[in-house]
Amino acid sequence: MHPNPLYRDHDHAADAALVDQIGFGMIFAATPDGPRVAHTPLLITDSGAVQFHLARNNALARHLDGATALIVVNGPDAYVSPRWYDNRDTVPTWDYVALELEGPVRRMDDAGLEAFLHAAIAKHETRLGGEPWRAEESSEKMWAGLFRGIVGFELTVAARRPTYKLSQNKPPETRARIADGLDEAGSGALAAWVRSVAA
């Protein structure tokens, strides 16, 4: 998390929306073999917990149940050039959106994992538009093989550390130029975030 409080958002709904929008993150935890990280799809529940799954043979999978872990969700990011400032006697920076969620992890039972998988499939298939693929199209053998190969987990959020570093330290007219510059550089998603704080 960035140490400047200017870049910290305290809106739980915005954090939940970020997890929902990105839908992917990194899980960090300490293990007897040292710190480990895994990359995985994420779903946020109505209660604010975060669910995910790992391959059964992932280096983290056998250590997470009952452990404290950290989930990191990265939103858009990009280089910010001083050419977009009024005063060019400065230095470049990097704007970004990131969220850290820390808390205890529990292993889900088979019913919980099944519900997670169906919810994740429905969410992402809907976003694609068109005729969705349905889990029922998998054979029983295929689905059973999936279950043998993965483990589901749920993290209860005990601490949130968001960073929304979006040039808030610049005046509105400069932020508008930064957003335009980001758009021209192909970073439209971050430009939209910068504009969201420029109002």
N, CA, C and O of each residue as an XYZ file, in Angstrom:
796
protein
N       0.839     -1.179      0.000
C       0.000      0.000      0.000
C       0.883      1.241      0.000
O       1.880      1.301      0.720
N       0.515      2.226     -0.807
C       1.258      3.487     -0.847
C       1.086      4.200      0.493
O      -0.020      4.221      1.033
N       2.163      4.791      1.046
C       2.057      5.419      2.370
C       1.282      6.740      2.386
O       0.857      7.181      3.453
N       1.089      7.376      1.236
C       0.398      8.665      1.213
C      -1.105      8.461      1.393
O      -1.734      7.797      0.569
N      -1.699      9.024      2.465
C      -3.138      8.828      2.690
C      -4.016      9.403      1.590
O      -5.181      9.027      1.467
N      -3.467     10.314      0.785
C      -4.212     10.887     -0.335
C      -4.658      9.811     -1.318
O      -5.671      9.963     -2.000
N      -3.893      8.720     -1.386
C      -4.166      7.664     -2.365
C      -4.961      6.500     -1.784
O      -5.157      5.490     -2.460
N      -5.417      6.627     -0.557
C      -6.157      5.537      0.067
C      -7.644      5.818     -0.003
O      -8.108      6.881      0.408
N      -8.367      4.882     -0.514
C      -9.818      4.998     -0.595
C     -10.410      4.212      0.572
O      -9.901      3.150      0.930
N     -11.474      4.726      1.158
C     -12.081      4.025      2.289
C     -13.487      3.552      1.961
O     -14.307      3.348      2.856
N     -13.760      3.381      0.687
C     -15.071      2.972      0.220
C     -15.079      1.458      0.017
O     -14.536      0.956     -0.967
N     -15.694      0.738      0.947
C     -15.734     -0.725      0.847
C     -16.403     -1.168     -0.449
O     -16.003     -2.166     -1.049
N     -17.427     -0.419     -0.884
C     -18.129     -0.778     -2.119
C     -17.199     -0.679     -3.326
O     -17.268     -1.509     -4.233
N     -16.318      0.347     -3.341
C     -15.368      0.490     -4.448
C     -14.385     -0.675     -4.470
O     -14.027     -1.176     -5.536
N     -13.951     -1.101     -3.289
C     -13.031     -2.235     -3.219
C     -13.705     -3.512     -3.717
O     -13.113     -4.278     -4.478
N     -14.940     -3.735     -3.285
C     -15.675     -4.923     -3.736
C     -15.880     -4.878     -5.243
O     -15.766     -5.898     -5.922
N     -16.182     -3.691     -5.763
C     -16.381     -3.542     -7.211
C     -15.095     -3.832     -7.971
O     -15.132     -4.406     -9.059
N     -13.950     -3.438     -7.400
C     -12.673     -3.713     -8.056
C     -12.421     -5.216     -8.135
O     -12.026     -5.726     -9.183
N     -12.649     -5.924     -7.029
C     -12.472     -7.385     -7.048
C     -13.405     -8.003     -8.077
O     -13.004     -8.891     -8.831
N     -14.644     -7.539     -8.111
C     -15.614     -8.076     -9.054
C     -15.213     -7.780    -10.497
O     -15.308     -8.644    -11.368
N     -14.765     -6.553    -10.738
C     -14.402     -6.137    -12.095
C     -13.172     -6.881    -12.605
O     -13.171     -7.387    -13.727
N     -12.127     -6.949    -11.785
C     -10.880     -7.601    -12.209
C     -11.036     -9.116    -12.189
O     -10.688     -9.795    -13.155
N     -11.563     -9.646    -11.080
C     -11.849    -11.070    -11.004
C     -10.651    -11.986    -10.942
O     -10.785    -13.197    -11.118
N      -9.473    -11.423    -10.693
C      -8.246    -12.232    -10.683
C      -7.271    -11.579     -9.717
O      -7.238    -10.354     -9.598
N      -6.479    -12.386     -9.029
C      -5.521    -11.805     -8.096
C      -4.444    -12.787     -7.692
O      -4.348    -13.893     -8.223
N      -3.641    -12.357     -6.744
C      -2.534    -13.156     -6.235
C      -2.750    -13.412     -4.752
O      -3.154    -12.517     -4.010
N      -2.479    -14.638     -4.326
C      -2.592    -15.043     -2.932
C      -1.185    -15.252     -2.406
O      -0.417    -16.040     -2.956
N      -0.853    -14.542     -1.337
C       0.472    -14.654     -0.715
C       0.323    -15.243      0.681
O      -0.605    -14.897      1.413
N       1.233    -16.125      1.044
C       1.248    -16.667      2.404
C       2.629    -17.225      2.713
O       3.398    -17.580      1.820
N       2.915    -17.289      4.000
C       4.151    -17.921      4.458
C       3.927    -19.422      4.538
O       2.856    -19.878      4.936
N       4.942    -20.185      4.158
C       4.896    -21.640      4.283
C       6.202    -22.086      4.938
O       7.143    -21.298      5.034
N       6.268    -23.326      5.384
C       7.531    -23.822      5.935
C       8.680    -23.759      4.934
O       9.848    -23.767      5.323
N       8.354    -23.696      3.658
C       9.377    -23.618      2.610
C       9.689    -22.181      2.213
O      10.458    -21.950      1.280
N       9.094    -21.206      2.920
C       9.300    -19.801      2.596
C       8.033    -19.183      2.043
O       7.022    -19.872      1.905
N       8.065    -17.885      1.719
C       6.866    -17.232      1.184
C       6.522    -17.768     -0.206
O       7.400    -18.049     -1.021
N       5.227    -17.898     -0.449
C       4.760    -18.396     -1.737
C       3.612    -17.522     -2.233
O       2.926    -16.871     -1.445
N       3.412    -17.516     -3.560
C       2.318    -16.779     -4.181
C       1.661    -17.668     -5.227
O       2.316    -18.475     -5.886
N       0.353    -17.498     -5.362
C      -0.399    -18.205     -6.397
C      -1.320    -17.206     -7.077
O      -1.813    -16.272     -6.445
N      -1.547    -17.407     -8.356
C      -2.433    -16.550     -9.144
C      -3.731    -17.307     -9.389
O      -3.707    -18.481     -9.761
N      -4.874    -16.634     -9.180
C      -6.136    -17.352     -9.240
C      -7.324    -16.438     -9.499
O      -7.282    -15.256     -9.159
N      -8.389    -16.976    -10.102
C      -9.639    -16.221    -10.193
C     -10.220    -15.982     -8.800
O     -10.036    -16.794     -7.893
N     -10.918    -14.865     -8.643
C     -11.492    -14.476     -7.353
C     -12.973    -14.160     -7.512
O     -13.403    -13.637     -8.540
N     -13.740    -14.483     -6.486
C     -15.131    -14.055     -6.391
C     -15.338    -13.458     -5.016
O     -14.886    -14.022     -4.019
N     -16.022    -12.314     -4.949
C     -16.354    -11.722     -3.662
C     -17.783    -12.109     -3.324
O     -18.670    -12.023     -4.173
N     -18.009    -12.535     -2.090
C     -19.339    -12.984     -1.678
C     -20.160    -11.800     -1.180
O     -19.639    -10.698     -1.004
N     -21.442    -12.039     -0.958
C     -22.320    -10.985     -0.430
C     -21.857    -10.491      0.934
O     -22.104     -9.339      1.292
N     -21.189    -11.351      1.696
C     -20.703    -10.961      3.019
C     -19.344    -10.268      2.967
O     -18.847     -9.802      3.993
N     -18.732    -10.196      1.769
C     -17.444     -9.531      1.616
C     -16.241    -10.450      1.700
O     -15.107     -9.989      1.570
N     -16.463    -11.748      1.915
C     -15.351    -12.706      1.881
C     -14.925    -12.902      0.429
O     -15.672    -12.581     -0.495
N     -13.719    -13.432      0.236
C     -13.205    -13.653     -1.114
C     -12.923    -15.142     -1.297
O     -12.192    -15.749     -0.515
N     -13.506    -15.711     -2.330
C     -13.335    -17.129     -2.627
C     -12.403    -17.312     -3.822
O     -12.341    -16.473     -4.722
N     -11.686    -18.423     -3.805
C     -10.757    -18.737     -4.895
C     -10.457    -20.223     -4.878
O     -10.822    -20.928     -3.937
N      -9.800    -20.692     -5.904
C      -9.371    -22.087     -5.912
C      -7.931    -22.178     -6.395
O      -7.441    -21.312     -7.119
N      -7.275    -23.239     -5.979
C      -5.895    -23.513     -6.387
C      -5.790    -24.947     -6.872
O      -6.589    -25.805     -6.498
N      -4.803    -25.193     -7.701
C      -4.496    -26.576     -8.058
C      -4.103    -27.312     -6.775
O      -3.391    -26.765     -5.932
N      -4.564    -28.536     -6.637
C      -4.313    -29.303     -5.406
C      -2.820    -29.430     -5.105
O      -2.425    -29.459     -3.940
N      -1.981    -29.506     -6.155
C      -0.542    -29.655     -5.928
C       0.198    -28.319     -5.909
O       1.429    -28.298     -5.940
N      -0.543    -27.188     -5.859
C       0.092    -25.876     -5.727
C       0.843    -25.810     -4.394
O       0.393    -26.370     -3.395
N       1.972    -25.133     -4.386
C       2.806    -25.059     -3.172
C       2.086    -24.427     -1.994
O       2.477    -24.656     -0.849
N       1.044    -23.637     -2.236
C       0.290    -23.012     -1.144
C      -0.864    -23.864     -0.637
O      -1.258    -23.738      0.522
N      -1.405    -24.722     -1.476
C      -2.684    -25.380     -1.187
C      -2.694    -26.127      0.143
O      -3.688    -26.075      0.867
N      -1.630    -26.806      0.468
C      -1.642    -27.605      1.695
C      -1.365    -26.781      2.949
O      -1.422    -27.318      4.056
N      -1.065    -25.485      2.801
C      -0.734    -24.644      3.951
C      -1.784    -23.576      4.257
O      -1.675    -22.905      5.283
N      -2.788    -23.395      3.411
C      -3.690    -22.256      3.567
C      -4.787    -22.435      4.599
O      -5.160    -21.470      5.265
N      -5.313    -23.638      4.751
C      -6.436    -23.833      5.666
C      -6.026    -23.448      7.089
O      -5.147    -24.073      7.683
N      -6.677    -22.409      7.627
C      -6.361    -21.932      8.971
C      -5.256    -20.900      9.024
O      -4.977    -20.351     10.091
N      -4.625    -20.626      7.907
C      -3.527    -19.646      7.865
C      -4.067    -18.242      7.593
O      -5.216    -18.072      7.184
N      -3.227    -17.253      7.825
C      -3.518    -15.879      7.417
C      -2.830    -15.653      6.086
O      -1.658    -15.989      5.915
N      -3.566    -15.082      5.144
C      -3.015    -14.862      3.805
C      -3.326    -13.442      3.354
O      -4.099    -12.718      3.982
N      -2.703    -13.074      2.258
C      -2.867    -11.749      1.666
C      -3.269    -11.929      0.209
O      -2.598    -12.628     -0.551
N      -4.373    -11.291     -0.172
C      -4.792    -11.267     -1.573
C      -4.455     -9.901     -2.137
O      -4.743     -8.882     -1.509
N      -3.851     -9.868     -3.311
C      -3.559     -8.614     -4.003
C      -4.299     -8.622     -5.335
O      -4.172     -9.550     -6.133
N      -5.076     -7.564     -5.554
C      -5.786     -7.379     -6.818
C      -5.205     -6.136     -7.477
O      -5.212     -5.055     -6.886
N      -4.710     -6.284     -8.683
C      -4.137     -5.156     -9.424
C      -5.119     -4.680    -10.479
O      -5.570     -5.451    -11.326
N      -5.441     -3.390    -10.413
C      -6.238     -2.759    -11.448
C      -5.324     -2.187    -12.513
O      -4.174     -2.611    -12.630
N      -5.811     -1.232    -13.293
C      -4.972     -0.656    -14.352
C      -3.810      0.152    -13.781
O      -3.894      0.672    -12.668
N      -2.731      0.253    -14.545
C      -1.565      1.043    -14.152
C      -0.888      1.571    -15.401
O      -1.038      1.007    -16.484
N      -0.139      2.661    -15.248
C       0.592      3.215    -16.394
C       1.572      4.294    -15.942
O       1.413      4.913    -14.890
N       2.568      4.490    -16.758
C       3.559      5.570    -16.609
C       2.869      6.910    -16.842
O       2.048      7.052    -17.748
N       3.219      7.900    -16.001
C       2.696      9.263    -16.151
C       3.868     10.186    -16.468
O       4.807     10.307    -15.681
N       3.804     10.832    -17.625
C       4.901     11.671    -18.102
C       4.780     13.110    -17.613
O       3.680     13.662    -17.584
N       5.901     13.724    -17.228
C       5.877     15.148    -16.871
C       5.466     16.052    -18.028
O       5.133     17.215    -17.800
N       5.479     15.552    -19.257
C       5.055     16.380    -20.398
C       3.594     16.808    -20.259
O       3.152     17.747    -20.922
N       2.836     16.110    -19.384
C       1.426     16.430    -19.204
C       1.202     17.440    -18.066
O       0.065     17.814    -17.780
N       2.294     17.878    -17.419
C       2.190     18.830    -16.302
C       2.404     20.261    -16.806
O       2.945     20.475    -17.891
N       1.971     21.235    -16.001
C       2.272     22.648    -16.298
C       3.758     22.909    -16.117
O       4.385     23.581    -16.937
N       4.314     22.378    -15.044
C       5.719     22.575    -14.719
C       6.474     21.292    -15.055
O       6.271     20.262    -14.413
N       7.344     21.356    -16.059
C       8.070     20.159    -16.474
C       9.328     19.916    -15.640
O      10.028     18.923    -15.841
N       9.615     20.826    -14.703
C      10.758     20.650    -13.806
C      10.344     19.733    -12.655
O      10.205     20.164    -11.510
N      10.154     18.472    -12.990
C       9.682     17.482    -12.019
C      10.190     16.117    -12.461
O      11.168     16.040    -13.205
N       9.567     15.071    -12.035
C       9.983     13.718    -12.414
C       8.748     12.905    -12.813
O       7.633     13.249    -12.423
N       8.937     11.828    -13.586
C       7.807     10.963    -13.932
C       7.298     10.215    -12.702
O       7.947     10.188    -11.656
N       6.136      9.617    -12.851
C       5.594      8.761    -11.795
C       4.802      7.639    -12.440
O       4.785      7.503    -13.663
N       4.162      6.852    -11.631
C       3.343      5.739    -12.100
C       2.028      5.804    -11.352
O       2.017      5.784    -10.121
N       0.919      5.882    -12.071
C      -0.398      5.824    -11.440
C      -0.902      4.387    -11.516
O      -0.605      3.663    -12.466
N      -1.671      3.982    -10.499
C      -2.147      2.602    -10.463
C      -3.281      2.444     -9.464
O      -3.518      3.294     -8.607
N      -3.967      1.329     -9.609
C      -5.024      0.924     -8.692
C      -4.649     -0.450     -8.167
O      -4.391     -1.367     -8.947
N      -4.618     -0.596     -6.845
C      -4.279     -1.887     -6.250
C      -5.012     -2.041     -4.927
O      -5.318     -1.059     -4.251
N      -5.284     -3.268     -4.575
C      -6.005     -3.560     -3.341
C      -5.378     -4.766     -2.660
O      -5.159     -5.804     -3.284
N      -5.091     -4.613     -1.365
C      -4.611     -5.722     -0.544
C      -5.707     -6.102      0.440
O      -6.274     -5.243      1.114
N      -5.997     -7.382      0.516
C      -6.984     -7.909      1.459
C      -6.311     -9.001      2.281
O      -5.776     -9.963      1.730
N      -6.341     -8.847      3.594
C      -5.662     -9.798      4.473
C      -6.661    -10.425      5.429
O      -7.591     -9.764      5.891
N      -6.463    -11.710      5.723
C      -7.328    -12.350      6.693
C      -7.126    -13.849      6.760
O      -6.310    -14.415      6.034
N      -7.886    -14.487      7.648
C      -7.796    -15.944      7.800
C      -8.466    -16.663      6.637
O      -9.439    -16.181      6.056
N      -7.926    -17.810      6.321
C      -8.417    -18.609      5.194
C      -8.961    -19.929      5.716
O      -8.391    -20.541      6.619
N     -10.060    -20.351      5.141
C     -10.587    -21.689      5.441
C     -10.776    -22.435      4.129
O     -11.075    -21.843      3.092
N     -10.599    -23.721      4.199
C     -10.839    -24.558      3.026
C     -12.339    -24.792      2.871
O     -13.021    -25.087      3.853
N     -12.855    -24.667      1.668
C     -14.270    -24.918      1.413
C     -14.510    -26.416      1.234
O     -13.635    -27.148      0.772
N     -15.703    -26.854      1.606
C     -16.079    -28.240      1.343
C     -16.462    -28.383     -0.131
O     -16.474    -27.399     -0.871
N     -16.771    -29.595     -0.548
C     -17.074    -29.830     -1.960
C     -18.275    -29.018     -2.435
O     -18.283    -28.524     -3.563
N     -19.285    -28.878     -1.583
C     -20.469    -28.106     -1.975
C     -20.108    -26.640     -2.180
O     -20.598    -26.003     -3.113
N     -19.265    -26.110     -1.324
C     -18.821    -24.723     -1.467
C     -18.003    -24.526     -2.730
O     -18.175    -23.533     -3.436
N     -17.120    -25.463     -3.017
C     -16.308    -25.387     -4.233
C     -17.192    -25.483     -5.471
O     -16.991    -24.748     -6.438
N     -18.162    -26.379     -5.445
C     -19.089    -26.528     -6.572
C     -19.844    -25.216     -6.818
O     -19.966    -24.770     -7.959
N     -20.346    -24.608     -5.749
C     -21.077    -23.345     -5.882
C     -20.173    -22.242     -6.426
O     -20.587    -21.452     -7.274
N     -18.931    -22.194     -5.930
C     -17.963    -21.208     -6.419
C     -17.731    -21.367     -7.918
O     -17.758    -20.384     -8.658
N     -17.506    -22.586     -8.363
C     -17.223    -22.821     -9.777
C     -18.397    -22.410    -10.659
O     -18.207    -21.764    -11.689
N     -19.607    -22.784    -10.256
C     -20.782    -22.422    -11.051
C     -20.981    -20.905    -11.087
O     -21.330    -20.349    -12.128
N     -20.760    -20.242     -9.961
C     -20.909    -18.781     -9.914
C     -19.853    -18.102    -10.789
O     -20.160    -17.150    -11.506
N     -18.616    -18.589    -10.732
C     -17.543    -17.999    -11.531
C     -17.802    -18.199    -13.024
O     -17.620    -17.276    -13.818
N     -18.222    -19.389    -13.400
C     -18.510    -19.667    -14.807
C     -19.643    -18.769    -15.289
O     -19.533    -18.156    -16.351
N     -20.731    -18.683    -14.526
C     -21.880    -17.868    -14.928
C     -21.479    -16.404    -15.080
O     -21.888    -15.742    -16.034
N     -20.686    -15.901    -14.147
C     -20.264    -14.497    -14.188
C     -19.461    -14.198    -15.457
O     -19.749    -13.237    -16.171
N     -18.472    -15.013    -15.723
C     -17.576    -14.712    -16.838
C     -18.199    -15.056    -18.192
O     -17.930    -14.373    -19.181
N     -19.016    -16.090    -18.253
C     -19.705    -16.400    -19.504
C     -20.684    -15.283    -19.869
O     -20.822    -14.937    -21.042
N     -21.364    -14.718    -18.867
C     -22.294    -13.614    -19.116
C     -21.554    -12.405    -19.662
O     -22.055    -11.725    -20.557
N     -20.381    -12.134    -19.140
C     -19.599    -10.982    -19.603
C     -19.162    -11.119    -21.057
O     -18.956    -10.115    -21.739
N     -19.022    -12.335    -21.529
C     -18.612    -12.548    -22.916
C     -19.733    -12.240    -23.899
O     -19.484    -11.957    -25.071
N     -20.975    -12.296    -23.411
C     -22.110    -12.085    -24.299
C     -22.355    -13.324    -25.146
O     -21.574    -14.275    -25.109
N     -23.427    -13.311    -25.899
C     -23.738    -14.448    -26.755
C     -24.233    -15.645    -25.969
O     -24.607    -15.535    -24.801
N     -24.229    -16.780    -26.628
C     -24.709    -18.020    -26.011
C     -23.658    -18.543    -25.030
O     -22.560    -18.903    -25.454
N     -23.965    -18.595    -23.725
C     -22.947    -19.000    -22.744
C     -22.687    -20.504    -22.761
O     -23.568    -21.309    -23.063
N     -21.469    -20.846    -22.431
C     -21.133    -22.240    -22.160
C     -21.636    -22.546    -20.755
O     -21.551    -21.698    -19.866
N     -22.160    -23.753    -20.547
C     -22.669    -24.142    -19.235
C     -21.856    -25.318    -18.701
O     -21.401    -26.178    -19.456
N     -21.685    -25.333    -17.384
C     -20.906    -26.404    -16.761
C     -21.489    -27.773    -17.082
O     -20.754    -28.759    -17.138
N     -22.800    -27.847    -17.293
C     -23.457    -29.118    -17.588
C     -22.994    -29.715    -18.915
O     -23.247    -30.886    -19.198
N     -22.315    -28.904    -19.724
C     -21.796    -29.414    -20.992
C     -20.551    -30.285    -20.792
O     -20.147    -31.015    -21.697
N     -19.949    -30.204    -19.604
C     -18.830    -31.087    -19.286
C     -19.371    -32.460    -18.922
O     -20.413    -32.578    -18.277
N     -18.659    -33.489    -19.338
C     -19.056    -34.839    -18.939
C     -18.813    -35.015    -17.448
O     -18.037    -34.279    -16.840
N     -19.484    -35.997    -16.875
C     -19.285    -36.293    -15.450
C     -17.820    -36.628    -15.178
O     -17.275    -36.253    -14.140
N     -17.196    -37.325    -16.098
C     -15.787    -37.696    -15.946
C     -14.898    -36.445    -15.942
O     -13.981    -36.333    -15.128
N     -15.175    -35.509    -16.857
C     -14.388    -34.286    -16.940
C     -14.536    -33.460    -15.659
O     -13.547    -32.994    -15.093
N     -15.792    -33.284    -15.207
C     -16.060    -32.483    -14.008
C     -15.426    -33.131    -12.775
O     -14.851    -32.436    -11.937
N     -15.526    -34.445    -12.662
C     -14.926    -35.157    -11.528
C     -13.406    -34.997    -11.543
O     -12.780    -34.871    -10.491
N     -12.823    -35.003    -12.729
C     -11.382    -34.800    -12.833
C     -10.970    -33.418    -12.372
O      -9.933    -33.252    -11.731
N     -11.791    -32.419    -12.703
C     -11.536    -31.060    -12.226
C     -11.522    -31.032    -10.704
O     -10.623    -30.453    -10.095
N     -12.516    -31.657    -10.095
C     -12.616    -31.652     -8.633
C     -11.424    -32.336     -7.979
O     -10.958    -31.910     -6.922
N     -10.937    -33.390     -8.604
C      -9.775    -34.078     -8.024
C      -8.527    -33.212     -8.090
O      -7.590    -33.403     -7.314
N      -8.516    -32.251     -9.024
C      -7.301    -31.469     -9.233
C      -7.244    -30.115     -8.548
O      -6.209    -29.449     -8.594
N      -8.346    -29.685     -7.905
C      -8.356    -28.346     -7.298
C      -8.888    -28.372     -5.872
O      -9.518    -29.337     -5.437
N      -8.616    -27.280     -5.155
C      -9.103    -27.088     -3.789
C      -9.660    -25.673     -3.698
O      -9.052    -24.732     -4.207
N     -10.824    -25.519     -3.047
C     -11.440    -24.208     -2.892
C     -11.166    -23.613     -1.527
O     -11.087    -24.331     -0.531
N     -11.022    -22.286     -1.484
C     -10.738    -21.573     -0.234
C     -11.578    -20.309     -0.144
O     -12.060    -19.784     -1.148
N     -11.740    -19.834      1.091
C     -12.413    -18.556      1.318
C     -11.619    -17.757      2.349
O     -11.293    -18.260      3.424
N     -11.314    -16.509      2.006
C     -10.601    -15.607      2.906
C     -11.606    -14.622      3.494
O     -12.328    -13.947      2.761
N     -11.644    -14.548      4.817
C     -12.467    -13.555      5.513
C     -11.619    -12.307      5.678
O     -10.547    -12.361      6.281
N     -12.086    -11.187      5.151
C     -11.278     -9.967      5.139
C     -11.237     -9.345      6.529
O     -12.256     -8.904      7.060
N     -10.031     -9.321      7.109
C      -9.819     -8.687      8.409
C      -9.164     -7.318      8.260
O      -9.298     -6.470      9.142
N      -8.458     -7.095      7.156
C      -7.790     -5.811      6.898
C      -7.817     -5.529      5.404
O      -7.583     -6.415      4.582
N      -8.106     -4.281      5.072
C      -8.128     -3.823      3.679
C      -7.098     -2.716      3.545
O      -7.023     -1.820      4.385
N      -6.291     -2.783      2.467
C      -5.311     -1.740      2.202
C      -5.383     -1.352      0.725
O      -4.631     -1.878     -0.095
N      -6.289     -0.433      0.390
C      -6.409     -0.013     -1.008
C      -5.435      1.106     -1.350
O      -5.108      1.936     -0.503
N      -4.980      1.120     -2.583
C      -4.217      2.244     -3.125
C      -4.830      2.634     -4.455
O      -4.840      1.852     -5.406
N      -5.344      3.864     -4.508
C      -5.886      4.428     -5.738
C      -5.031      5.654     -6.050
O      -5.417      6.784     -5.754
N      -3.861      5.415     -6.653
C      -2.915      6.499     -6.945
C      -3.227      7.022     -8.336
O      -2.808      6.451     -9.343
N      -3.981      8.134     -8.370
C      -4.558      8.625     -9.621
C      -4.290     10.110     -9.814
O      -5.164     10.860    -10.249
N      -3.071     10.522     -9.485
C      -2.643     11.924     -9.646
C      -3.503     12.891     -8.843
O      -3.712     14.029     -9.263
N      -4.009     12.443     -7.679
C      -4.817     13.328     -6.834
C      -4.023     14.518     -6.310
O      -4.609     15.506     -5.870
N      -2.682     14.433     -6.354
C      -1.844     15.536     -5.877
C      -1.675     16.641     -6.922
O      -0.948     17.609     -6.695
N      -2.344     16.496     -8.056
C      -2.274     17.497     -9.126
C      -3.603     18.251     -9.204
O      -4.641     17.711     -8.821
N      -3.580     19.495     -9.697
C      -4.831     20.243     -9.852
C      -5.711     19.623    -10.933
O      -5.218     18.891    -11.792
N      -7.020     19.914    -10.895
C      -7.963     19.289    -11.848
C      -7.574     19.439    -13.312
O      -7.732     18.494    -14.085
N      -7.069     20.606    -13.711
C      -6.723     20.789    -15.126
C      -5.540     19.902    -15.525
O      -5.479     19.421    -16.656
N      -4.605     19.687    -14.604
C      -3.471     18.801    -14.894
C      -3.948     17.351    -14.956
O      -3.520     16.595    -15.828
N      -4.836     16.959    -14.032
C      -5.370     15.592    -14.063
C      -6.113     15.331    -15.376
O      -6.061     14.226    -15.916
N      -6.799     16.347    -15.879
C      -7.504     16.189    -17.159
C      -6.503     15.940    -18.291
O      -6.748     15.106    -19.162
N      -5.364     16.668    -18.282
C      -4.340     16.449    -19.310
C      -3.689     15.074    -19.148
O      -3.384     14.406    -20.135
N      -3.480     14.659    -17.905
C      -2.919     13.326    -17.657
C      -3.853     12.262    -18.222
O      -3.406     11.324    -18.882
N      -5.151     12.409    -17.961
C      -6.120     11.442    -18.476
C      -6.104     11.407    -19.999
O      -6.146     10.334    -20.600
N      -6.041     12.584    -20.622
C      -5.970     12.634    -22.087
C      -4.697     11.957    -22.595
O      -4.728     11.214    -23.576
N      -3.579     12.222    -21.915
C      -2.310     11.602    -22.299
C      -2.349     10.094    -22.149
O      -1.833      9.366    -22.996
N      -2.965      9.622    -21.066
C      -3.095      8.180    -20.866
C      -3.947      7.550    -21.960
O      -3.631      6.472    -22.464
N      -5.029      8.234    -22.322
C      -5.870      7.746    -23.423
C      -5.054      7.601    -24.702
O      -5.110      6.570    -25.373
N      -4.295      8.645    -25.033
C      -3.502      8.625    -26.263
C      -2.425      7.547    -26.224
O      -2.035      7.014    -27.263
N      -1.947      7.227    -25.025
C      -0.901      6.205    -24.882
C      -1.473      4.786    -24.814
O      -0.726      3.820    -24.661
N      -2.797      4.663    -24.928
C      -3.408      3.331    -24.915
C      -3.801      2.827    -23.548
O      -4.084      1.641    -23.382
N      -3.823      3.720    -22.550
C      -4.190      3.317    -21.188
C      -5.540      3.910    -20.802
O      -5.666      4.616    -19.802
N      -6.550      3.603    -21.625
C      -7.878      4.165    -21.422
C      -8.528      3.781    -20.113
O      -9.257      4.581    -19.527
N      -8.274      2.555    -19.636
C      -8.888      2.126    -18.373
C      -8.385      2.976    -17.213
O      -9.162      3.386    -16.351
N      -7.070      3.240    -17.199
C      -6.533      4.078    -16.125
C      -6.994      5.522    -16.297
O      -7.270      6.201    -15.308
N      -7.082      6.000    -17.533
C      -7.574      7.356    -17.782
C      -8.963      7.543    -17.189
O      -9.256      8.594    -16.619
N      -9.814      6.542    -17.315
C     -11.165      6.633    -16.751
C     -11.111      6.743    -15.229
O     -11.887      7.487    -14.629
N     -10.198      6.006    -14.609
C     -10.045      6.109    -13.148
C      -9.562      7.511    -12.760
O     -10.074      8.094    -11.805
N      -8.582      8.056    -13.490
C      -8.078      9.397    -13.187
C      -9.209     10.420    -13.311
O      -9.333     11.313    -12.472
N     -10.025     10.293    -14.345
C     -11.160     11.212    -14.513
C     -12.176     11.065    -13.396
O     -12.863     12.026    -13.047
N     -12.278      9.868    -12.831
C     -13.257      9.658    -11.771
C     -12.937     10.437    -10.519
O     -13.840     10.711     -9.728
N     -11.674     10.808    -10.304
C     -11.309     11.634     -9.137
C     -11.099     13.077     -9.529
O     -10.866     13.923     -8.666
N     -11.177     13.382    -10.829
C     -10.938     14.743    -11.294
C     -12.205     15.591    -11.241
O     -12.153     16.801    -11.466
N     -13.336     14.965    -10.947
C     -14.598     15.719    -10.940
C     -14.673     16.645     -9.736
O     -15.663     17.357     -9.565
